[in-house]
Amino acid sequence: MELKEKEDLTYLFISHDLSVIKHISDRIGVMYLGNMVELGPSEEIYENPLHPYTKSLLSAIPTTDEVKKDHIILQGDIPSNIFPPSGCKFRTRCPLATEKCAKEVPEYREISKNHFVACHYYEKTKDMK
């Protein structure tokens, strides 16, 4: 962080470990099978994840909190990126998927200032457990 500020650095850090990313990134982009599914300010992604995949990744972060949070366990296998599923690529593992997800690729849209998501049912992630 000191080097970043002192040298006015910009960098791209790629990781599956969102607990590390939180401490070094101003913005976070979450990708699934090569597609950006969510992008936003770091704090916003952690406080208000909108994509079911982001929500599941965040639930997997180990914690020392006394109140244990539920982990969202994704079902199924990761599909082939060579022969991806129709519609939303995440739908085969998504607990919110419907028939619409199989037919339509979700639009990548700005939901709040600088917070983008590609999900038909992003509002329902608040209720995911």
Phi and psi in radians as a Rosetta constraint file:
Dihedral C 1 N 2 CA 2 C 2 CIRCULARHARMONIC -1.108 0.35
Dihedral N 2 CA 2 C 2 N 3 CIRCULARHARMONIC -0.796 0.35
Dihedral C 2 N 3 CA 3 C 3 CIRCULARHARMONIC -1.094 0.35
Dihedral N 3 CA 3 C 3 N 4 CIRCULARHARMONIC -0.709 0.35
Dihedral C 3 N 4 CA 4 C 4 CIRCULARHARMONIC -1.015 0.35
Dihedral N 4 CA 4 C 4 N 5 CIRCULARHARMONIC -0.824 0.35
Dihedral C 4 N 5 CA 5 C 5 CIRCULARHARMONIC -1.257 0.35
Dihedral N 5 CA 5 C 5 N 6 CIRCULARHARMONIC -0.787 0.35
Dihedral C 5 N 6 CA 6 C 6 CIRCULARHARMONIC -1.123 0.35
Dihedral N 6 CA 6 C 6 N 7 CIRCULARHARMONIC -0.758 0.35
Dihedral C 6 N 7 CA 7 C 7 CIRCULARHARMONIC -1.724 0.35
Dihedral N 7 CA 7 C 7 N 8 CIRCULARHARMONIC 0.046 0.35
Dihedral C 7 N 8 CA 8 C 8 CIRCULARHARMONIC 0.925 0.35
Dihedral N 8 CA 8 C 8 N 9 CIRCULARHARMONIC 0.880 0.35
Dihedral C 8 N 9 CA 9 C 9 CIRCULARHARMONIC -1.445 0.35
Dihedral N 9 CA 9 C 9 N 10 CIRCULARHARMONIC 2.598 0.35
Dihedral C 9 N 10 CA 10 C 10 CIRCULARHARMONIC -2.176 0.35
Dihedral N 10 CA 10 C 10 N 11 CIRCULARHARMONIC 2.366 0.35
Dihedral C 10 N 11 CA 11 C 11 CIRCULARHARMONIC -2.549 0.35
Dihedral N 11 CA 11 C 11 N 12 CIRCULARHARMONIC 2.771 0.35
Dihedral C 11 N 12 CA 12 C 12 CIRCULARHARMONIC -1.913 0.35
Dihedral N 12 CA 12 C 12 N 13 CIRCULARHARMONIC 2.117 0.35
Dihedral C 12 N 13 CA 13 C 13 CIRCULARHARMONIC -2.071 0.35
Dihedral N 13 CA 13 C 13 N 14 CIRCULARHARMONIC 2.134 0.35
Dihedral C 13 N 14 CA 14 C 14 CIRCULARHARMONIC -1.942 0.35
Dihedral N 14 CA 14 C 14 N 15 CIRCULARHARMONIC 2.242 0.35
Dihedral C 14 N 15 CA 15 C 15 CIRCULARHARMONIC -2.801 0.35
Dihedral N 15 CA 15 C 15 N 16 CIRCULARHARMONIC 2.715 0.35
Dihedral C 15 N 16 CA 16 C 16 CIRCULARHARMONIC -1.630 0.35
Dihedral N 16 CA 16 C 16 N 17 CIRCULARHARMONIC -0.126 0.35
Dihedral C 16 N 17 CA 17 C 17 CIRCULARHARMONIC -1.687 0.35
Dihedral N 17 CA 17 C 17 N 18 CIRCULARHARMONIC 1.667 0.35
Dihedral C 17 N 18 CA 18 C 18 CIRCULARHARMONIC -1.197 0.35
Dihedral N 18 CA 18 C 18 N 19 CIRCULARHARMONIC -0.318 0.35
Dihedral C 18 N 19 CA 19 C 19 CIRCULARHARMONIC -1.212 0.35
Dihedral N 19 CA 19 C 19 N 20 CIRCULARHARMONIC -0.555 0.35
Dihedral C 19 N 20 CA 20 C 20 CIRCULARHARMONIC -1.345 0.35
Dihedral N 20 CA 20 C 20 N 21 CIRCULARHARMONIC -0.766 0.35
Dihedral C 20 N 21 CA 21 C 21 CIRCULARHARMONIC -1.024 0.35
Dihedral N 21 CA 21 C 21 N 22 CIRCULARHARMONIC -0.642 0.35
Dihedral C 21 N 22 CA 22 C 22 CIRCULARHARMONIC -0.960 0.35
Dihedral N 22 CA 22 C 22 N 23 CIRCULARHARMONIC -0.643 0.35
Dihedral C 22 N 23 CA 23 C 23 CIRCULARHARMONIC -1.508 0.35
Dihedral N 23 CA 23 C 23 N 24 CIRCULARHARMONIC -0.219 0.35
Dihedral C 23 N 24 CA 24 C 24 CIRCULARHARMONIC -2.150 0.35
Dihedral N 24 CA 24 C 24 N 25 CIRCULARHARMONIC -0.091 0.35
Dihedral C 24 N 25 CA 25 C 25 CIRCULARHARMONIC -1.985 0.35
Dihedral N 25 CA 25 C 25 N 26 CIRCULARHARMONIC 2.452 0.35
Dihedral C 25 N 26 CA 26 C 26 CIRCULARHARMONIC -1.492 0.35
Dihedral N 26 CA 26 C 26 N 27 CIRCULARHARMONIC -0.624 0.35
Dihedral C 26 N 27 CA 27 C 27 CIRCULARHARMONIC -2.267 0.35
Dihedral N 27 CA 27 C 27 N 28 CIRCULARHARMONIC 2.611 0.35
Dihedral C 27 N 28 CA 28 C 28 CIRCULARHARMONIC -2.236 0.35
Dihedral N 28 CA 28 C 28 N 29 CIRCULARHARMONIC 2.347 0.35
Dihedral C 28 N 29 CA 29 C 29 CIRCULARHARMONIC -2.022 0.35
Dihedral N 29 CA 29 C 29 N 30 CIRCULARHARMONIC 2.221 0.35
Dihedral C 29 N 30 CA 30 C 30 CIRCULARHARMONIC -1.850 0.35
Dihedral N 30 CA 30 C 30 N 31 CIRCULARHARMONIC 2.211 0.35
Dihedral C 30 N 31 CA 31 C 31 CIRCULARHARMONIC -2.027 0.35
Dihedral N 31 CA 31 C 31 N 32 CIRCULARHARMONIC 2.595 0.35
Dihedral C 31 N 32 CA 32 C 32 CIRCULARHARMONIC -2.389 0.35
Dihedral N 32 CA 32 C 32 N 33 CIRCULARHARMONIC 2.159 0.35
Dihedral C 32 N 33 CA 33 C 33 CIRCULARHARMONIC 0.843 0.35
Dihedral N 33 CA 33 C 33 N 34 CIRCULARHARMONIC 0.762 0.35
Dihedral C 33 N 34 CA 34 C 34 CIRCULARHARMONIC 1.440 0.35
Dihedral N 34 CA 34 C 34 N 35 CIRCULARHARMONIC 0.031 0.35
Dihedral C 34 N 35 CA 35 C 35 CIRCULARHARMONIC -1.989 0.35
Dihedral N 35 CA 35 C 35 N 36 CIRCULARHARMONIC 2.397 0.35
Dihedral C 35 N 36 CA 36 C 36 CIRCULARHARMONIC -1.260 0.35
Dihedral N 36 CA 36 C 36 N 37 CIRCULARHARMONIC 2.112 0.35
Dihedral C 36 N 37 CA 37 C 37 CIRCULARHARMONIC -1.833 0.35
Dihedral N 37 CA 37 C 37 N 38 CIRCULARHARMONIC -0.363 0.35
Dihedral C 37 N 38 CA 38 C 38 CIRCULARHARMONIC -2.725 0.35
Dihedral N 38 CA 38 C 38 N 39 CIRCULARHARMONIC 2.487 0.35
Dihedral C 38 N 39 CA 39 C 39 CIRCULARHARMONIC -2.571 0.35
Dihedral N 39 CA 39 C 39 N 40 CIRCULARHARMONIC 2.321 0.35
Dihedral C 39 N 40 CA 40 C 40 CIRCULARHARMONIC -3.086 0.35
Dihedral N 40 CA 40 C 40 N 41 CIRCULARHARMONIC 3.081 0.35
Dihedral C 40 N 41 CA 41 C 41 CIRCULARHARMONIC -1.049 0.35
Dihedral N 41 CA 41 C 41 N 42 CIRCULARHARMONIC 2.458 0.35
Dihedral C 41 N 42 CA 42 C 42 CIRCULARHARMONIC -0.863 0.35
Dihedral N 42 CA 42 C 42 N 43 CIRCULARHARMONIC -0.891 0.35
Dihedral C 42 N 43 CA 43 C 43 CIRCULARHARMONIC -1.048 0.35
Dihedral N 43 CA 43 C 43 N 44 CIRCULARHARMONIC -0.708 0.35
Dihedral C 43 N 44 CA 44 C 44 CIRCULARHARMONIC -1.152 0.35
Dihedral N 44 CA 44 C 44 N 45 CIRCULARHARMONIC -0.712 0.35
Dihedral C 44 N 45 CA 45 C 45 CIRCULARHARMONIC -1.087 0.35
Dihedral N 45 CA 45 C 45 N 46 CIRCULARHARMONIC -0.739 0.35
Dihedral C 45 N 46 CA 46 C 46 CIRCULARHARMONIC -1.263 0.35
Dihedral N 46 CA 46 C 46 N 47 CIRCULARHARMONIC -0.624 0.35
Dihedral C 46 N 47 CA 47 C 47 CIRCULARHARMONIC -1.484 0.35
Dihedral N 47 CA 47 C 47 N 48 CIRCULARHARMONIC -0.496 0.35
Dihedral C 47 N 48 CA 48 C 48 CIRCULARHARMONIC -2.512 0.35
Dihedral N 48 CA 48 C 48 N 49 CIRCULARHARMONIC 1.166 0.35
Dihedral C 48 N 49 CA 49 C 49 CIRCULARHARMONIC -1.158 0.35
Dihedral N 49 CA 49 C 49 N 50 CIRCULARHARMONIC 2.371 0.35
Dihedral C 49 N 50 CA 50 C 50 CIRCULARHARMONIC -1.859 0.35
Dihedral N 50 CA 50 C 50 N 51 CIRCULARHARMONIC -0.428 0.35
Dihedral C 50 N 51 CA 51 C 51 CIRCULARHARMONIC -1.679 0.35
Dihedral N 51 CA 51 C 51 N 52 CIRCULARHARMONIC 2.450 0.35
Dihedral C 51 N 52 CA 52 C 52 CIRCULARHARMONIC -1.008 0.35
Dihedral N 52 CA 52 C 52 N 53 CIRCULARHARMONIC -0.572 0.35
Dihedral C 52 N 53 CA 53 C 53 CIRCULARHARMONIC -1.195 0.35
Dihedral N 53 CA 53 C 53 N 54 CIRCULARHARMONIC -0.760 0.35
Dihedral C 53 N 54 CA 54 C 54 CIRCULARHARMONIC -1.035 0.35
Dihedral N 54 CA 54 C 54 N 55 CIRCULARHARMONIC -0.787 0.35
Dihedral C 54 N 55 CA 55 C 55 CIRCULARHARMONIC -1.044 0.35
Dihedral N 55 CA 55 C 55 N 56 CIRCULARHARMONIC -0.733 0.35
Dihedral C 55 N 56 CA 56 C 56 CIRCULARHARMONIC -1.192 0.35
Dihedral N 56 CA 56 C 56 N 57 CIRCULARHARMONIC -0.683 0.35
Dihedral C 56 N 57 CA 57 C 57 CIRCULARHARMONIC -1.099 0.35
Dihedral N 57 CA 57 C 57 N 58 CIRCULARHARMONIC -0.760 0.35
Dihedral C 57 N 58 CA 58 C 58 CIRCULARHARMONIC -1.157 0.35
Dihedral N 58 CA 58 C 58 N 59 CIRCULARHARMONIC -0.596 0.35
Dihedral C 58 N 59 CA 59 C 59 CIRCULARHARMONIC -1.195 0.35
Dihedral N 59 CA 59 C 59 N 60 CIRCULARHARMONIC -0.330 0.35
Dihedral C 59 N 60 CA 60 C 60 CIRCULARHARMONIC -1.509 0.35
Dihedral N 60 CA 60 C 60 N 61 CIRCULARHARMONIC -0.095 0.35
Dihedral C 60 N 61 CA 61 C 61 CIRCULARHARMONIC -1.233 0.35
Dihedral N 61 CA 61 C 61 N 62 CIRCULARHARMONIC 2.157 0.35
Dihedral C 61 N 62 CA 62 C 62 CIRCULARHARMONIC -1.085 0.35
Dihedral N 62 CA 62 C 62 N 63 CIRCULARHARMONIC 2.571 0.35
Dihedral C 62 N 63 CA 63 C 63 CIRCULARHARMONIC -2.436 0.35
Dihedral N 63 CA 63 C 63 N 64 CIRCULARHARMONIC 2.734 0.35
Dihedral C 63 N 64 CA 64 C 64 CIRCULARHARMONIC -1.813 0.35
Dihedral N 64 CA 64 C 64 N 65 CIRCULARHARMONIC 0.129 0.35
Dihedral C 64 N 65 CA 65 C 65 CIRCULARHARMONIC -1.052 0.35
Dihedral N 65 CA 65 C 65 N 66 CIRCULARHARMONIC 2.499 0.35
Dihedral C 65 N 66 CA 66 C 66 CIRCULARHARMONIC -1.170 0.35
Dihedral N 66 CA 66 C 66 N 67 CIRCULARHARMONIC -0.660 0.35
Dihedral C 66 N 67 CA 67 C 67 CIRCULARHARMONIC -1.472 0.35
Dihedral N 67 CA 67 C 67 N 68 CIRCULARHARMONIC 1.970 0.35
Dihedral C 67 N 68 CA 68 C 68 CIRCULARHARMONIC -1.412 0.35
Dihedral N 68 CA 68 C 68 N 69 CIRCULARHARMONIC 2.306 0.35
Dihedral C 68 N 69 CA 69 C 69 CIRCULARHARMONIC -1.549 0.35
Dihedral N 69 CA 69 C 69 N 70 CIRCULARHARMONIC 2.711 0.35
Dihedral C 69 N 70 CA 70 C 70 CIRCULARHARMONIC -1.317 0.35
Dihedral N 70 CA 70 C 70 N 71 CIRCULARHARMONIC 2.432 0.35
Dihedral C 70 N 71 CA 71 C 71 CIRCULARHARMONIC -1.570 0.35
Dihedral N 71 CA 71 C 71 N 72 CIRCULARHARMONIC 2.388 0.35
Dihedral C 71 N 72 CA 72 C 72 CIRCULARHARMONIC -1.596 0.35
Dihedral N 72 CA 72 C 72 N 73 CIRCULARHARMONIC 1.915 0.35
Dihedral C 72 N 73 CA 73 C 73 CIRCULARHARMONIC -1.627 0.35
Dihedral N 73 CA 73 C 73 N 74 CIRCULARHARMONIC 2.084 0.35
Dihedral C 73 N 74 CA 74 C 74 CIRCULARHARMONIC -1.366 0.35
Dihedral N 74 CA 74 C 74 N 75 CIRCULARHARMONIC 2.377 0.35
Dihedral C 74 N 75 CA 75 C 75 CIRCULARHARMONIC -1.601 0.35
Dihedral N 75 CA 75 C 75 N 76 CIRCULARHARMONIC 2.792 0.35
Dihedral C 75 N 76 CA 76 C 76 CIRCULARHARMONIC 1.399 0.35
Dihedral N 76 CA 76 C 76 N 77 CIRCULARHARMONIC 3.053 0.35
Dihedral C 76 N 77 CA 77 C 77 CIRCULARHARMONIC -1.689 0.35
Dihedral N 77 CA 77 C 77 N 78 CIRCULARHARMONIC 2.718 0.35
Dihedral C 77 N 78 CA 78 C 78 CIRCULARHARMONIC -1.177 0.35
Dihedral N 78 CA 78 C 78 N 79 CIRCULARHARMONIC 2.203 0.35
Dihedral C 78 N 79 CA 79 C 79 CIRCULARHARMONIC -1.246 0.35
Dihedral N 79 CA 79 C 79 N 80 CIRCULARHARMONIC 2.879 0.35
Dihedral C 79 N 80 CA 80 C 80 CIRCULARHARMONIC -1.210 0.35
Dihedral N 80 CA 80 C 80 N 81 CIRCULARHARMONIC 2.352 0.35
Dihedral C 80 N 81 CA 81 C 81 CIRCULARHARMONIC -1.402 0.35
Dihedral N 81 CA 81 C 81 N 82 CIRCULARHARMONIC -0.305 0.35
Dihedral C 81 N 82 CA 82 C 82 CIRCULARHARMONIC -1.328 0.35
Dihedral N 82 CA 82 C 82 N 83 CIRCULARHARMONIC -0.697 0.35
Dihedral C 82 N 83 CA 83 C 83 CIRCULARHARMONIC -2.164 0.35
Dihedral N 83 CA 83 C 83 N 84 CIRCULARHARMONIC 1.244 0.35
Dihedral C 83 N 84 CA 84 C 84 CIRCULARHARMONIC -1.218 0.35
Dihedral N 84 CA 84 C 84 N 85 CIRCULARHARMONIC 2.781 0.35
Dihedral C 84 N 85 CA 85 C 85 CIRCULARHARMONIC -1.138 0.35
Dihedral N 85 CA 85 C 85 N 86 CIRCULARHARMONIC 2.746 0.35
Dihedral C 85 N 86 CA 86 C 86 CIRCULARHARMONIC -1.205 0.35
Dihedral N 86 CA 86 C 86 N 87 CIRCULARHARMONIC 2.813 0.35
Dihedral C 86 N 87 CA 87 C 87 CIRCULARHARMONIC 1.152 0.35
Dihedral N 87 CA 87 C 87 N 88 CIRCULARHARMONIC -2.283 0.35
Dihedral C 87 N 88 CA 88 C 88 CIRCULARHARMONIC -1.323 0.35
Dihedral N 88 CA 88 C 88 N 89 CIRCULARHARMONIC 2.202 0.35
Dihedral C 88 N 89 CA 89 C 89 CIRCULARHARMONIC -1.125 0.35
Dihedral N 89 CA 89 C 89 N 90 CIRCULARHARMONIC -0.428 0.35
Dihedral C 89 N 90 CA 90 C 90 CIRCULARHARMONIC -1.490 0.35
Dihedral N 90 CA 90 C 90 N 91 CIRCULARHARMONIC -0.182 0.35
Dihedral C 90 N 91 CA 91 C 91 CIRCULARHARMONIC -1.018 0.35
Dihedral N 91 CA 91 C 91 N 92 CIRCULARHARMONIC -0.502 0.35
Dihedral C 91 N 92 CA 92 C 92 CIRCULARHARMONIC -1.254 0.35
Dihedral N 92 CA 92 C 92 N 93 CIRCULARHARMONIC -0.240 0.35
Dihedral C 92 N 93 CA 93 C 93 CIRCULARHARMONIC -2.095 0.35
Dihedral N 93 CA 93 C 93 N 94 CIRCULARHARMONIC -0.041 0.35
Dihedral C 93 N 94 CA 94 C 94 CIRCULARHARMONIC -1.481 0.35
Dihedral N 94 CA 94 C 94 N 95 CIRCULARHARMONIC 2.244 0.35
Dihedral C 94 N 95 CA 95 C 95 CIRCULARHARMONIC -1.260 0.35
Dihedral N 95 CA 95 C 95 N 96 CIRCULARHARMONIC -0.189 0.35
Dihedral C 95 N 96 CA 96 C 96 CIRCULARHARMONIC -1.792 0.35
Dihedral N 96 CA 96 C 96 N 97 CIRCULARHARMONIC -0.044 0.35
Dihedral C 96 N 97 CA 97 C 97 CIRCULARHARMONIC -1.088 0.35
Dihedral N 97 CA 97 C 97 N 98 CIRCULARHARMONIC 2.478 0.35
Dihedral C 97 N 98 CA 98 C 98 CIRCULARHARMONIC -2.272 0.35
Dihedral N 98 CA 98 C 98 N 99 CIRCULARHARMONIC -3.071 0.35
Dihedral C 98 N 99 CA 99 C 99 CIRCULARHARMONIC -1.068 0.35
Dihedral N 99 CA 99 C 99 N 100 CIRCULARHARMONIC -0.592 0.35
Dihedral C 99 N 100 CA 100 C 100 CIRCULARHARMONIC -1.014 0.35
Dihedral N 100 CA 100 C 100 N 101 CIRCULARHARMONIC -0.658 0.35
Dihedral C 100 N 101 CA 101 C 101 CIRCULARHARMONIC -1.132 0.35
Dihedral N 101 CA 101 C 101 N 102 CIRCULARHARMONIC -0.539 0.35
Dihedral C 101 N 102 CA 102 C 102 CIRCULARHARMONIC -1.331 0.35
Dihedral N 102 CA 102 C 102 N 103 CIRCULARHARMONIC -0.442 0.35
Dihedral C 102 N 103 CA 103 C 103 CIRCULARHARMONIC -1.692 0.35
Dihedral N 103 CA 103 C 103 N 104 CIRCULARHARMONIC -0.547 0.35
Dihedral C 103 N 104 CA 104 C 104 CIRCULARHARMONIC -2.179 0.35
Dihedral N 104 CA 104 C 104 N 105 CIRCULARHARMONIC 2.317 0.35
Dihedral C 104 N 105 CA 105 C 105 CIRCULARHARMONIC -1.271 0.35
Dihedral N 105 CA 105 C 105 N 106 CIRCULARHARMONIC 2.222 0.35
Dihedral C 105 N 106 CA 106 C 106 CIRCULARHARMONIC -1.158 0.35
Dihedral N 106 CA 106 C 106 N 107 CIRCULARHARMONIC 2.457 0.35
Dihedral C 106 N 107 CA 107 C 107 CIRCULARHARMONIC -1.217 0.35
Dihedral N 107 CA 107 C 107 N 108 CIRCULARHARMONIC 2.402 0.35
Dihedral C 107 N 108 CA 108 C 108 CIRCULARHARMONIC -1.515 0.35
Dihedral N 108 CA 108 C 108 N 109 CIRCULARHARMONIC 1.964 0.35
Dihedral C 108 N 109 CA 109 C 109 CIRCULARHARMONIC -2.410 0.35
Dihedral N 109 CA 109 C 109 N 110 CIRCULARHARMONIC 2.746 0.35
Dihedral C 109 N 110 CA 110 C 110 CIRCULARHARMONIC -1.490 0.35
Dihedral N 110 CA 110 C 110 N 111 CIRCULARHARMONIC 2.086 0.35
Dihedral C 110 N 111 CA 111 C 111 CIRCULARHARMONIC -1.642 0.35
Dihedral N 111 CA 111 C 111 N 112 CIRCULARHARMONIC -0.700 0.35
Dihedral C 111 N 112 CA 112 C 112 CIRCULARHARMONIC -2.433 0.35
Dihedral N 112 CA 112 C 112 N 113 CIRCULARHARMONIC 3.052 0.35
Dihedral C 112 N 113 CA 113 C 113 CIRCULARHARMONIC -0.923 0.35
Dihedral N 113 CA 113 C 113 N 114 CIRCULARHARMONIC 2.025 0.35
Dihedral C 113 N 114 CA 114 C 114 CIRCULARHARMONIC 1.114 0.35
Dihedral N 114 CA 114 C 114 N 115 CIRCULARHARMONIC 0.297 0.35
Dihedral C 114 N 115 CA 115 C 115 CIRCULARHARMONIC -2.043 0.35
Dihedral N 115 CA 115 C 115 N 116 CIRCULARHARMONIC 1.927 0.35
Dihedral C 115 N 116 CA 116 C 116 CIRCULARHARMONIC -1.957 0.35
Dihedral N 116 CA 116 C 116 N 117 CIRCULARHARMONIC 2.602 0.35
Dihedral C 116 N 117 CA 117 C 117 CIRCULARHARMONIC -2.618 0.35
Dihedral N 117 CA 117 C 117 N 118 CIRCULARHARMONIC 2.646 0.35
Dihedral C 117 N 118 CA 118 C 118 CIRCULARHARMONIC -2.097 0.35
Dihedral N 118 CA 118 C 118 N 119 CIRCULARHARMONIC 1.524 0.35
Dihedral C 118 N 119 CA 119 C 119 CIRCULARHARMONIC -2.776 0.35
Dihedral N 119 CA 119 C 119 N 120 CIRCULARHARMONIC 2.350 0.35
Dihedral C 119 N 120 CA 120 C 120 CIRCULARHARMONIC -1.189 0.35
Dihedral N 120 CA 120 C 120 N 121 CIRCULARHARMONIC -0.525 0.35
Dihedral C 120 N 121 CA 121 C 121 CIRCULARHARMONIC -2.139 0.35
Dihedral N 121 CA 121 C 121 N 122 CIRCULARHARMONIC 0.643 0.35
Dihedral C 121 N 122 CA 122 C 122 CIRCULARHARMONIC -1.012 0.35
Dihedral N 122 CA 122 C 122 N 123 CIRCULARHARMONIC -0.482 0.35
Dihedral C 122 N 123 CA 123 C 123 CIRCULARHARMONIC -1.115 0.35
Dihedral N 123 CA 123 C 123 N 124 CIRCULARHARMONIC -0.490 0.35
Dihedral C 123 N 124 CA 124 C 124 CIRCULARHARMONIC -1.376 0.35
Dihedral N 124 CA 124 C 124 N 125 CIRCULARHARMONIC -0.161 0.35
Dihedral C 124 N 125 CA 125 C 125 CIRCULARHARMONIC -1.133 0.35
Dihedral N 125 CA 125 C 125 N 126 CIRCULARHARMONIC -0.424 0.35
Dihedral C 125 N 126 CA 126 C 126 CIRCULARHARMONIC -1.056 0.35
Dihedral N 126 CA 126 C 126 N 127 CIRCULARHARMONIC -0.522 0.35
Dihedral C 126 N 127 CA 127 C 127 CIRCULARHARMONIC -1.647 0.35
Dihedral N 127 CA 127 C 127 N 128 CIRCULARHARMONIC -0.048 0.35
Dihedral C 127 N 128 CA 128 C 128 CIRCULARHARMONIC -1.215 0.35
Dihedral N 128 CA 128 C 128 N 129 CIRCULARHARMONIC 2.384 0.35
